[in-house]
Amino acid sequence: MAPDSLHDLFFAAAGVAGALIGLLFVAISVEHERLTARDADQVHRVRARSALSAFVNALVISLFALVPDDSLGVAATWAGSLGILFVLGSVLSVRRAQRHPPAKTGHVRQLTFLVLMLVTFSLQVVNGIRLLVHAHSQGAANWIAVLVIVCFMLGIYRSWELIGGPEIGFGHELAELVRERSRDPDTPEDRSD
């Protein structure tokens, strides 16, 4: 059982995870045709599955953290292991989609995101094992709590991609600025008035 502060965090996280999973199901039902069409983009399917995987992982860990029998280590180890298997399958899926025409853009970004998920799930397994070895390791329990928060962030990001939300990050905006400047030879610096 987690200490009171972690107990409260996991209690809140369980509710948040349940709500986000419900919203994700709504998004998936709206995107159903796009996800199930015969010529559907495999990367789009991976986005949906990775969002669901991140949210379910957070839900499972949070619920088991509330069980008063020190089952957090077992739950973190198993859920993290299943998450690793999911990521490996997703990497194979993205790689397979990359080889079949029409080649879609963004595969490198998809693989980078999956590496982040792999690191998250691997850290979860390591800290789950730490809790199995030392049942009252506050450090391991804290790590698992932080990783639940990371799973929320990963799931929210993937859900945003799934619904086709616009990309408005610093890197994206900087790249757009560079592209615009390279296309427009009449920039203020180049004028000789």
N, C-alpha and C positions, 0 to 999 in steps of 0.2 A: 504494500500500500504506500502510495506517495505521501509525503508530508502535506500539511494543510494547504500551503500556498500552491504546491503542484496539484493537489487534489482539486482545488478551485479552478486552476487553469485547465486541467483535463476535463472537468465537468463542463466548463464553458466551451471548450474545443469540441466536445461530443455534440453539443447542440448546434454549433456552427457547422460542423461537418455534415450533420444530418440535413440542415437547411441547404447547404451548398450542393449536396448530392441531389436533392429534390429539384433545385434550379437547373442543375446540369441535365437532369432527365427531361426537363421542359425544353432546354436548348437542343438536346439530341432529337427530341420528337419533332421540333421545328426543322431541323436539318436532316431528318430521316431520309428523304429522297437523295440528298447529296451524299449521304454516308452509305446507302445501300445500293445505289445504282451500279449496274454492271461495269461501267467505265469510271466508277468513283475513284478519286485520288486516294491512294493508300496512305499518304501522309496525313490527309484530313482524318482518316479513320484512326491513325495513331494519335493524333491530337485529342480526339474524343476519349480514347481508351486511357491515355496518360492522365488526362484531367480526372477521370473516374478513379483510376488507380491511386492518384495522390490523395483524393478526398476519402476514399475507402480506407486507405492506410491510416490517415489521421483519425478517422472514426474508430477503427478497430483498436488502435493504440490507446486512444482516449477512453474508450469503454473499458478495456481491460485494466487501465490504470485505476479505475474506480472500484474494481473488485478487491475486497479486503484480504486477498491471500497471496500477495507478492507475485502475481502472474504477469506483471509488466515486462519482465525479462523474457519470458516465453513468447508473449505476444509480439514484442519488438523483434525478436529473432525470427519468428515465423513470418510475420508480415513483411519484414525487410527482405527475407529470402524470396518470398513470392514476388516482391517488387523488383528484385534483381532479375528474376526469371522473366518478368514482364518486360523489363528494359532490354534484355538480350533478345527476346522475340521481336520487340519493336525495331531494334537496330537491324535485324535481319530483314524485317518487312520494309523498312526505308531503303535499305541497300538493294533489295529485290525490285522495288518500285523505281529506283534510280536507273536500273538497267533496261527497263521496258519503256518503249515510247508510249505516249509522248513524255519526254523527260520534263519533269516539273522543276521549277527553281526552288531554292530554299532547303535543299537536302542537308547542306552543311550545317545550317542553323538548327534543323531538326535533330541531327546527330549530336550537336553541341548540347542542346537541351536534354537529350537522353543521357548524355554523360553526367550532367548535373543531377538528374534523377538517380543514376547509378551510384554516384558519390553519396547522395542522401540516404539511399537504402542501405548501402554498405556501412555507413556510419551507424545507422540504426541497428544493423546486425551486430556490429562490434560492441555497441553499448548495451544491447540486449544480452549478449554473452557476458559482458562485465557484470550485469545485474544477476545473471544466473550464478556466477561464481561468488559474487559478494552481494547478497540479497538486499542489503541496505546501503548500497553505494549511491550517495546523494549526487555525485558528479555524473554518473551514468544516467540517473533518472532525469537530471537537468538537461543533459544532452538530448535525451529522447524527447523531452518537452520542446526543446528548440527545434528539433527535426520535425515535429508535428506542425509547428508554425511554418517551417520551410515547405512542408507538403502543401499547406494552404496556399502559400505564395505560388508554388509551381502549378497547382491545380487552377488557381484563378488566372494565371497567365495563359495556360493552355485553353481554358474556357474562353478567354478573350479572343484568342486566335481562332477557336472553333466557330464562334459566331461572326468572325470576319471583322472584328474591331480594328480601327485604324491604328497603325503603328506610329506612335508619337514619342519615341525615346530620344535621348541626346544623340546616340550613335546614328540612328535613322535620320534625324534632322541634319546632322553634320554631313552625312553622305549625300543627302539631297542637295544641300547647299553646294557641295563640291561638284556634283553632277550639273547643277544649273550654271555654275560659273564656267565649267568646261564647255557647255553648249552655247553660252552667250559670249561671243568675242568682244562685244561692245560694253564691257564692264567699265566702271568709272576709272579704274587704274589704267586701262588701255587707251582711253581717249586722250587725244592731244589737241585740245581746243586752244 
